[in-house]
Amino acid sequence: MFDATKNNSQFRDISFQQINLDSHDPLAEQYQIRSIPRVVILSGGNDVLYNGRVPMEQSGFEELIKQYR
C-alpha cells in the first residue's frame, strides 16, 4: 500500500519516508513510533498533524492523506 501510494501521480508533491525500527532510526524516536504500521503526517513546518494507525484499505490510506493536505 505504501509503495502504491508513493508512486501515485496525485501524491508526487508529498515526501514519503519509511522507518526501520530495528535500526533505531532517529525519526522513530523523534515521533515516538514504537509499532508498525504507523503513519505520521506533518505540516510544511513539521508540526505533527496526525500520528496514528494506518487504514487497512488503499482507498482509506489515500483519503487520510487528502484530509491533511
PyMOL commands that set and color helices and strands:
alter all, ss='L'
color gray80, all
select helices_A, chain A and resi 2-6+9-11+21-23+26-30+58-67
alter helices_A, ss='H'
color red, helices_A
select strands_A, chain A and resi 39-42+48-52
alter strands_A, ss='S'
color yellow, strands_A
deselect
rebuild
show_as cartoon
